[in-house]
Amino acid sequence: MASINFAAAQHALVPDETVLECLERNGHEIPFSCRTGVCLSCMMRLRCGTPPRASLDGLRQGQIEQGYFLPCVCRPEETGEDLEIEAPTDAELFGRAVVSELAPLSAAVCRLRLRTSVPLFYHAGQFINLRRGDGLMRAYSLASVPRLDDTLELHIKRLGGGKMSNWIHEELEPGTALDIQGPNGECYYIGGEAARPLLLIGNGTGLAPLYGIARDALAHGHTGQIHLFHGSRTAKGLYYRDELNALAQAHENFHYTACLSGEEAEARAANGAREGRAEAVALAEHDKLAGWGIYLCGYPPMVKTAKKLAFLAGAELANILADPYEMQDLRRLPRD
């Protein structure tokens, strides 16, 4: 049975146990958010041994070369090799940013803008981990575009029981300094095929990265048609509509469709929204996707369903880029 060496202590793993679970079982407090290898907030570094391939997925090549891996999905029994690991220092992973703006976008969503102490090199649509003073950390996608915006823009939805989201909505103030880690993620605009049609589907604050990706593509001179579908159960969940409609008016090849799936027929008529879930409306309208680029962001069940439907409609898996919000259990509650 494999074991891990951490903080001068040797710990034996039980069958099918991850490194993160083993460390927690032995009293170590390791920062984490999703436990599924998506948010990267639990990243640690290897001193000796070979981690399973799954624990490297999502990391940049430079991070892998420096020995970083994801303990939440690392099961050493797969290789049978003991691992010696260490926690990275703050200076290695985190930078500093200052809150420059907090503004409501809807009853439940606010816009948070951050100004970094040094430039952050990122792609629109990637995400960063945001950490407050007591160590609480959460991942949020970037709605900003490097060549267009001088701050980082995040859309934060207030979640029932959400420690970070409620703190941001109720207590965070401009001028406050926060730690950021990233950028992370591979769901961003890839240039080189300007004529390729793009289909962007999201719900909730999954709109944030899609808004950034669409603006980034247009700023790069993308000439193919870009269709963005944003869904919500309720009308109050459809935010940034003025900005998206303005983008559509400014660019003939950009098209925005709002979708409502809850019991709000009157609201749908008043708001000009389509009836149904965003993925269902989008894939009903675009059922032949061979050669398309697909971007999916938001609630994991929606992303999973949309990915399957897009593949069945002819999209190649390599052209389907997804950013599901696999965070805490509270994110699995019904969403607006």
ABEGO torsion letter per residue (X at the ends): XBBBBBGGBBBBBBBGBBAAAAAAAAGBBBBBAAGAGAAGAABBBBABEBBBAAAABGBBAAAAAAGBBBAAABBAAAAGBBBBBBBBBAAAABBBBBBABBBBABAABBBBBBBBABBBBBBBGBBBBBBBAAGBBBBBBBABBAAABABBBBBBBBBBGBAAAAAAAAABBBGBBBBBBOBBEABBBBBGBAABBBBBBBBEAAAAAAAAAAAAAAAAGBABBBBBBBBBABAAABBGAAAAAAAAAABAABBBBBBBABBBAAAAAAAGBBBEBAAAAAAAABABABGBBBBBBEBAAAAAAAAAAAAAAGBBAAABBBBBBBBBAAAABBBX
